[in-house]
Amino acid sequence: MTQPANRLAPISSHYFADLDAKIARLSASGKQIIRLDVGSPDLPPPQAVIERLTEYASRPDTHGYQAHAGPEALRLAWADMYRRLHGIELDVEHEIVPLIGSKEGIFNLQQALINPGDIVLVPDPGYITYSRGAQIAGGEVYRMPLLAENNYLPRLADIPADIARNAKLLWLNYPNNPTAATASLEFFQKAVDFAKSYDILLCHDAAYTQVTFDGYRAPGLLEVAGAREVAIEFNTLSKSHNMAGWRVAAAVGQADALRCLYQLKTNVDSSHFLPILQAAVEAMTGDQSWIAERNLVYQARRDRVAQALERSGLKFCLPHASLYVWFATPDELPARSFCDQLLEQCGVSLTPGTVFGQYGEGYVRLALTAPLDEISAAMQRMEKEFAS
Ligand SMILES: Cc1ncc(COP(=O)(O)O)c(C=O)c1O
């Protein structure tokens, strides 16, 4: 029998793959399941983006391999977006590496930088690829608890000095998945100072910067003066432009780290399909006014969820960004049992906080990625369950 490599040992099967199988079984038995578990936007990108894709795909000369760094127009478009959002001027030659989705970059950066035994500081709960990428590279994961009492920010001062001295990477993600917490520029400044004092590469995953509510603006980590000497930021069109399936993202910032990532990638992938990259250029440089309207759609969904959680007496913080509502289970029920029960009894699928790490115990993540009427139906089922 074929044996897996040792490096696969710390990696269990993916929660969502197992969940898909369970939901398929329940659906086959006639249960109507409402899925609020995965954070995949249900709305499309603007028509102009789709038209740019089809226009380029119809040309005979757009089907070959592309340069590893993609067309210059793509890097210019990322630079344009960073100028518009954060007032930052990026060097398109050295400070931008296009990615095939940010998950790919988050994983591959660690293969490029981490030696066996290197420490990687990851938020817990957090996006799973930070720790999985570190473990596959042979790194040691140190979990920074994100707790409600600290507004889901890691307490950097609590990291033991011997851990910090041996750490090579520190992962942050704000607006946050799964807690929906946000971070201020002052917090980013502290993180940059910490990274500088311990010579750590600070990696900020900015997947949700453009999904914001109530007039909130999410700062970018590179807005901190001097940040790009020690930091890179991952950005993606998956959530900002409703393009999760298109796999378009970039890593920007500290040039030495990006050179290593790029060197690895030239050996792993061969860029992307040009019509998709051209459509991404349109997404980033075309009309952006629709994003505010799209965010109002998510905001209305968030408000419906907040209403139901309040009525049910469940503890949560009203999110001002991201695609998620993070709430405490009733009576401190284990997250997994609560979600199993909700799925089997109400046909509502949510994600247990423990999928994101041990400090997610007692919490559940609800994704706002279904139409309002479906969310409303799910909330009615939940309210009924809690009233009974
Ligand atoms: C925090 C975070 N980072 C990265 C990703 C992956 O994004 P992409 O689609 O660009 O791979 C996700 C997807 O859910 C996410 O929540």
The ligand as a Tripos MOL2 file, in Angstrom:
@<TRIPOS>MOLECULE
LIG
   16    16     1     0     0
SMALL
NO_CHARGES

@<TRIPOS>ATOM
      1 C1         -8.5900   34.5650    6.7710 C.3       1 LIG1
      2 C2         -8.5810   33.9390    5.4270 C.ar      1 LIG1
      3 N1         -7.4430   33.9430    4.7280 N.ar      1 LIG1
      4 C3         -7.3830   33.3840    3.5040 C.ar      1 LIG1
      5 C4         -8.4870   32.7810    2.9430 C.ar      1 LIG1
      6 C5         -8.3470   32.1450    1.5930 C.3       1 LIG1
      7 O1         -8.5750   33.0570    0.6160 O.3       1 LIG1
      8 P1         -8.3250   32.6890   -0.9050 P.3       1 LIG1
      9 O2         -9.6440   32.3930   -1.4930 O.co2     1 LIG1
     10 O3         -7.6860   33.9090   -1.4860 O.co2     1 LIG1
     11 O4         -7.4080   31.5190   -0.9580 O.co2     1 LIG1
     12 C6         -9.6740   32.7370    3.6360 C.ar      1 LIG1
     13 C7        -10.8360   32.0510    3.0710 C.2       1 LIG1
     14 O5        -11.8390   31.8240    3.6700 O.2       1 LIG1
     15 C8         -9.7310   33.3370    4.9210 C.ar      1 LIG1
     16 O6        -10.8330   33.3240    5.6570 O.3       1 LIG1
@<TRIPOS>BOND
     1     1     2 1
     2     2     3 ar
     3     2    15 ar
     4     3     4 ar
     5     4     5 ar
     6     5     6 1
     7     5    12 ar
     8     6     7 1
     9     7     8 1
    10     8     9 2
    11     8    10 1
    12     8    11 1
    13    12    13 1
    14    12    15 ar
    15    13    14 2
    16    15    16 1
@<TRIPOS>SUBSTRUCTURE
     1 LIG1         1 GROUP 0 **** ****
